[in-house]
């Protein structure tokens, strides 16, 4: 049975004034706000961004603001629960849509938050992470872990657009967010690790005493991911999902954010359990609709939407072809803190 807590207004004014002067406040009037019963009460609301609405705004930004003045030409995608301009899509995840035009370079920098890029469209773009040149093709997941130098370039002839996902809100909350700048990096004259050391599943270089890098593989090509999902779908009747993992350790690719690729068959409805993770969904291909806490979201290729913690989520493929999505979530952080939870529906 819930205890009826006292309110601040029930206390005498002279007592309230004395507490203010002493720099203290009573806990009990605020108890249910910070420790609600049963489950959290999120500020985050289901949010949706239609790429066809964003793309003209991005291209106009390319006309209005040179990349030299912007450093990173990005449109921030703000949670509806926090309002336009909020640097959060969920409590722990920031997302934005970034544009790079042919011939442009975005200068090298590094920062305490980790970032990942999901490539939306265009060819010829690349990211250099600690000297490793990473091609950026549709659907690829490209990592720039916290503390790693990275810059972007464009050798193609059409705009390149990608979705940025960062654990920035956590670092802002911890007052640990900052960046450093540097000249463009020298690039290694070799393909990236996804094409050399980690070209085949289940195989890693023989170390013979030498330790692998903390983040040995910084690019996960979508062509491989889609092929793996399609293969899995042939031999399972259940949900078709695969987690992106560090090939050396099997752990999540980044400390705070996790990434999960999913395939929804034509006509299929997926009803995941209630989960303590917050999530961002980006559509790589296909069309469908999702109910997120009763909010109907109709999506198609290149769109993005979110789900708060413990949201009731139903995904339905309404097209004639498989639908593919990548889910960005904060389960790795929650597992480290020991409170990740799933509940049956």
C-alpha positions as CSV (number, residue, x, y, z in Angstrom):
1,X,0.0,0.0,0.0
2,X,1.4,3.4,-1.0
3,X,2.3,5.8,1.8
4,X,0.7,9.3,1.6
5,X,3.6,11.6,1.7
6,X,3.5,15.1,3.2
7,X,3.8,18.1,0.9
8,X,6.0,21.2,1.2
9,X,3.0,23.4,1.6
10,X,2.0,21.6,4.8
11,X,5.2,22.8,6.5
12,X,5.2,26.2,8.3
13,X,6.6,29.1,6.3
14,X,9.2,30.0,8.9
15,X,10.5,26.4,8.8
16,X,10.7,26.5,5.0
17,X,12.5,29.8,5.2
18,X,15.0,28.4,7.7
19,X,15.7,25.4,5.5
20,X,16.3,27.6,2.5
21,X,18.7,29.7,4.5
22,X,20.5,26.6,5.7
23,X,20.8,25.2,2.1
24,X,18.7,22.1,2.7
25,X,15.3,20.7,1.6
26,X,13.0,18.0,2.9
27,X,13.2,14.7,0.9
28,X,9.7,13.4,1.6
29,X,7.7,15.9,-0.7
30,X,10.0,14.9,-3.6
31,X,10.2,11.1,-2.8
32,X,7.7,9.9,-5.4
33,X,9.1,12.1,-8.1
34,X,12.7,10.6,-7.8
35,X,11.6,7.1,-6.7
36,X,8.2,6.4,-8.2
37,X,6.5,3.1,-7.3
38,X,6.7,0.1,-9.7
39,X,8.6,1.6,-12.6
40,X,10.2,4.8,-13.8
41,X,8.1,7.7,-15.1
42,X,10.1,8.8,-18.2
43,X,10.3,12.4,-19.5
44,X,11.1,10.9,-22.9
45,X,8.1,10.7,-25.3
46,X,7.9,8.6,-28.5
47,X,9.3,10.8,-31.3
48,X,9.5,10.4,-35.0
49,X,11.5,12.0,-37.8
50,X,10.6,11.6,-41.5
51,X,13.7,11.7,-43.5
52,X,12.0,13.2,-46.5
53,X,11.2,16.2,-44.4
54,X,14.8,16.4,-43.0
55,X,16.7,16.0,-46.2
56,X,15.8,19.4,-47.8
57,X,16.7,21.1,-44.5
58,X,20.1,19.4,-44.5
59,X,20.8,20.3,-48.1
60,X,19.7,23.9,-47.4
61,X,22.1,23.9,-44.4
62,X,24.8,22.9,-46.9
63,X,24.0,26.0,-49.0
64,X,23.8,28.4,-46.0
65,X,26.7,27.2,-43.8
66,X,30.1,26.1,-45.0
67,X,31.5,23.1,-43.1
68,X,34.4,25.3,-42.1
69,X,32.0,27.4,-40.1
70,X,30.0,24.5,-38.7
71,X,32.8,22.0,-38.1
72,X,30.0,19.4,-38.1
73,X,26.9,20.3,-40.1
74,X,24.2,18.5,-38.1
75,X,20.5,18.9,-37.4
76,X,19.8,17.8,-33.8
77,X,16.8,15.5,-33.4
78,X,15.1,16.4,-30.1
79,X,12.9,14.3,-27.9
80,X,9.3,15.6,-27.9
81,X,9.1,15.3,-24.2
82,X,11.9,17.8,-23.8
83,X,11.2,20.1,-26.7
84,X,13.0,21.3,-29.8
85,X,16.6,22.1,-29.2
86,X,17.0,19.5,-26.5
87,X,20.3,17.6,-27.0
88,X,18.6,14.3,-26.2
89,X,16.5,11.8,-28.1
90,X,16.2,9.7,-25.0
91,X,17.6,10.2,-21.5
92,X,21.0,8.8,-22.5
93,X,21.2,9.0,-26.3
94,X,21.7,12.0,-28.5
95,X,21.0,11.7,-32.3
96,X,21.5,14.1,-35.2
97,X,21.5,14.0,-39.0
98,X,24.8,15.1,-40.5
99,X,25.6,16.3,-44.1
100,X,29.0,16.2,-45.9
101,X,29.2,17.5,-49.5
102,X,31.6,16.4,-52.2
103,X,35.1,17.6,-51.6
104,X,34.5,18.7,-48.0
105,X,36.4,17.6,-45.0
106,X,35.3,17.9,-41.4
107,X,38.3,18.6,-39.2
108,X,39.8,16.1,-36.8
109,X,38.8,16.1,-33.2
110,X,38.2,13.8,-30.3
111,X,35.9,14.0,-27.4
112,X,34.9,12.1,-24.2
113,X,31.5,10.9,-25.4
114,X,31.5,7.9,-27.8
115,X,29.8,8.3,-31.2
116,X,28.5,6.0,-33.9
117,X,27.3,6.7,-37.4
118,X,24.6,4.9,-39.4
119,X,25.1,5.8,-43.0
120,X,21.8,6.9,-44.6
121,X,22.6,7.8,-48.2
122,X,25.4,8.8,-50.6
123,X,28.7,7.3,-51.7
124,X,32.3,8.4,-51.4
125,X,32.2,9.5,-47.8
126,X,34.7,8.2,-45.3
127,X,35.7,8.6,-41.6
128,X,39.3,8.3,-40.4
129,X,39.5,6.9,-36.9
130,X,43.0,6.9,-35.4
131,X,44.5,6.7,-38.9
132,X,42.2,4.0,-40.1
133,X,40.2,5.0,-43.2
134,X,36.6,3.7,-43.0
135,X,34.4,3.8,-46.1
136,X,30.8,5.0,-45.4
137,X,28.2,3.1,-47.4
138,X,24.4,2.8,-46.9
139,X,23.6,1.1,-43.6
140,X,27.2,0.7,-42.4
141,X,27.8,1.2,-38.7
142,X,30.9,3.3,-38.1
143,X,32.3,3.8,-34.6
144,X,34.3,6.7,-33.1
145,X,34.9,5.6,-29.5
146,X,35.4,8.2,-26.8
147,X,39.0,9.6,-26.9
148,X,39.7,8.4,-30.5
149,X,40.7,11.0,-33.1
150,X,38.4,11.2,-36.0
151,X,37.7,13.3,-39.1
152,X,35.5,13.0,-42.1
153,X,36.1,13.4,-45.9
154,X,34.2,13.0,-49.1
155,X,35.7,11.7,-52.4
156,X,32.4,11.2,-54.2
157,X,30.1,13.4,-56.3
158,X,26.8,13.4,-54.3
159,X,25.8,14.4,-50.8
160,X,26.5,11.9,-48.0
161,X,24.2,11.9,-45.0
162,X,24.4,9.9,-41.9
163,X,22.8,9.5,-38.5
164,X,25.0,10.4,-35.5
165,X,24.3,8.6,-32.2
166,X,26.3,9.7,-29.1
167,X,26.1,9.0,-25.4
168,X,26.5,12.8,-25.0
169,X,23.7,13.3,-22.4
170,X,25.4,11.0,-19.9
171,X,28.7,12.9,-20.2
172,X,26.9,16.3,-19.9
173,X,25.2,15.1,-16.8
174,X,28.5,13.9,-15.3
175,X,30.1,17.2,-16.3
176,X,32.7,15.2,-18.2
177,X,32.0,16.3,-21.8
178,X,34.7,18.1,-23.7
179,X,36.6,18.0,-27.1
180,X,40.0,18.6,-28.5
181,X,40.9,19.6,-32.1
182,X,43.8,18.6,-34.3
183,X,44.9,18.7,-38.0
184,X,43.6,16.0,-40.4
185,X,45.1,12.6,-39.7
186,X,47.6,10.7,-41.9
187,X,45.8,7.6,-43.3
188,X,47.1,4.1,-43.2
189,X,47.7,2.7,-46.7
190,X,45.6,-0.4,-46.2
191,X,41.9,-1.5,-46.0
192,X,40.1,-1.2,-42.6
193,X,40.0,-4.0,-40.1
194,X,36.5,-5.2,-41.2
195,X,38.1,-6.2,-44.5
196,X,41.4,-7.6,-43.1
197,X,41.6,-8.9,-39.5
198,X,37.8,-9.5,-39.1
199,X,36.6,-10.4,-42.6
200,X,35.2,-13.7,-41.4
201,X,32.9,-14.5,-38.4
202,X,34.5,-16.5,-35.7
203,X,38.1,-15.7,-36.8
204,X,40.4,-13.2,-35.1
205,X,44.1,-12.7,-35.6
206,X,46.4,-14.9,-33.6
207,X,48.0,-12.7,-31.0
208,X,50.8,-14.8,-29.5
209,X,50.9,-12.6,-26.5
210,X,50.1,-9.3,-28.2
211,X,46.8,-7.7,-27.0
212,X,44.1,-6.5,-29.4
213,X,43.0,-2.8,-29.4
214,X,40.1,-2.0,-27.1
215,X,38.0,-1.2,-30.1
216,X,39.5,-3.5,-32.8
217,X,36.8,-3.1,-35.4
218,X,35.4,0.3,-36.1
219,X,33.2,-0.4,-39.2
220,X,30.4,-3.0,-39.6
221,X,29.4,-3.2,-43.2
222,X,25.7,-3.4,-43.8
223,X,26.0,-5.9,-46.7
224,X,27.3,-8.5,-44.2
225,X,24.7,-7.6,-41.6
226,X,21.8,-7.9,-44.0
227,X,23.1,-11.2,-45.3
228,X,23.4,-12.6,-41.8
229,X,19.9,-11.6,-40.9
230,X,18.4,-13.1,-44.1
231,X,20.3,-16.4,-43.4
232,X,19.1,-16.4,-39.8
233,X,15.5,-15.8,-40.9
234,X,15.5,-19.0,-43.0
235,X,16.2,-21.2,-40.0
236,X,14.2,-19.6,-37.2
237,X,10.5,-18.9,-36.7
238,X,11.2,-16.4,-34.0
239,X,12.3,-12.8,-33.9
240,X,15.3,-12.1,-36.2
241,X,17.8,-9.9,-34.4
242,X,21.6,-9.7,-34.1
243,X,23.7,-7.6,-31.8
244,X,26.8,-5.8,-32.9
245,X,29.7,-7.0,-30.8
246,X,33.4,-6.5,-30.3
247,X,34.9,-9.5,-32.3
248,X,37.7,-10.0,-29.7
249,X,35.5,-10.0,-26.6
250,X,31.9,-10.6,-27.6
251,X,30.9,-7.6,-25.6
252,X,29.0,-4.6,-26.8
253,X,30.9,-2.5,-29.3
254,X,30.7,0.6,-27.0
255,X,30.5,1.0,-23.2
256,X,27.2,2.9,-23.0
257,X,25.4,2.3,-26.3
258,X,24.5,-1.0,-27.9
259,X,23.4,-1.7,-31.4
260,X,21.0,-4.4,-32.6
261,X,20.0,-5.1,-36.2
262,X,16.6,-6.6,-36.8
263,X,14.6,-8.0,-39.8
264,X,10.9,-8.1,-39.9
265,X,9.3,-10.4,-42.4
266,X,6.5,-9.2,-44.7
267,X,3.2,-9.2,-42.7
268,X,5.0,-10.0,-39.4
269,X,4.4,-8.3,-36.1
270,X,7.1,-8.2,-33.5
271,X,6.1,-7.6,-29.8
272,X,9.3,-7.3,-27.7
273,X,9.0,-7.5,-23.9
274,X,8.9,-4.4,-21.8
275,X,12.4,-3.3,-21.2
276,X,14.3,-0.8,-19.0
277,X,16.4,0.3,-22.0
278,X,15.6,3.4,-24.0
279,X,15.9,3.0,-27.8
280,X,16.3,4.8,-31.1
281,X,15.2,2.9,-34.2
282,X,16.6,3.8,-37.6
283,X,15.0,2.2,-40.7
284,X,17.6,0.8,-43.2
285,X,15.0,-0.6,-45.6
286,X,11.3,-1.5,-45.9
287,X,8.1,0.0,-44.6
288,X,5.9,-0.6,-41.6
289,X,4.2,0.9,-38.6
290,X,5.0,0.8,-34.9
291,X,2.8,1.4,-31.8
292,X,4.9,2.9,-29.1
293,X,2.9,3.4,-25.9
294,X,-0.2,3.7,-28.0
295,X,1.4,6.3,-30.4
296,X,1.2,5.1,-34.0
297,X,4.3,5.7,-36.1
298,X,4.2,4.9,-39.8
299,X,7.8,4.6,-41.1
300,X,9.7,3.8,-44.3
301,X,13.3,3.7,-45.4
302,X,15.7,6.3,-43.7
303,X,13.1,7.3,-41.1
304,X,14.0,7.4,-37.3
305,X,11.9,7.0,-34.2
306,X,12.3,6.4,-30.4
307,X,10.9,4.5,-27.5
308,X,11.1,5.4,-23.8
309,X,12.0,3.0,-21.0
310,X,9.4,0.3,-20.4
311,X,7.4,1.3,-23.5
312,X,4.9,-1.1,-25.0
313,X,6.2,-1.5,-28.6
314,X,4.7,-3.4,-31.5
315,X,6.5,-3.4,-34.9
316,X,4.6,-4.5,-38.0
317,X,6.0,-4.9,-41.5
318,X,3.3,-3.5,-43.9
319,X,5.3,-3.9,-47.1
320,X,5.9,-6.8,-49.4
321,X,9.6,-7.0,-48.7
322,X,11.5,-7.6,-45.5
323,X,12.0,-4.5,-43.3
324,X,15.4,-3.8,-41.7
325,X,16.1,-1.6,-38.7
326,X,19.0,-0.8,-36.4
327,X,18.2,-0.2,-32.8
328,X,20.4,2.0,-30.7
329,X,20.0,1.4,-27.0
330,X,21.6,1.9,-23.6
331,X,21.4,-1.7,-22.4
332,X,25.2,-2.0,-22.1
333,X,25.3,0.8,-19.6
334,X,22.4,-0.6,-17.6
335,X,24.0,-4.0,-17.5
336,X,27.2,-2.5,-16.1
337,X,25.1,-0.7,-13.4
338,X,23.3,-4.0,-12.7
339,X,19.7,-2.9,-13.2
340,X,18.8,-3.9,-16.8
341,X,15.3,-5.5,-16.7
342,X,12.8,-7.1,-19.0
343,X,9.1,-7.8,-18.1
344,X,6.6,-10.0,-19.9
345,X,3.6,-8.3,-21.5
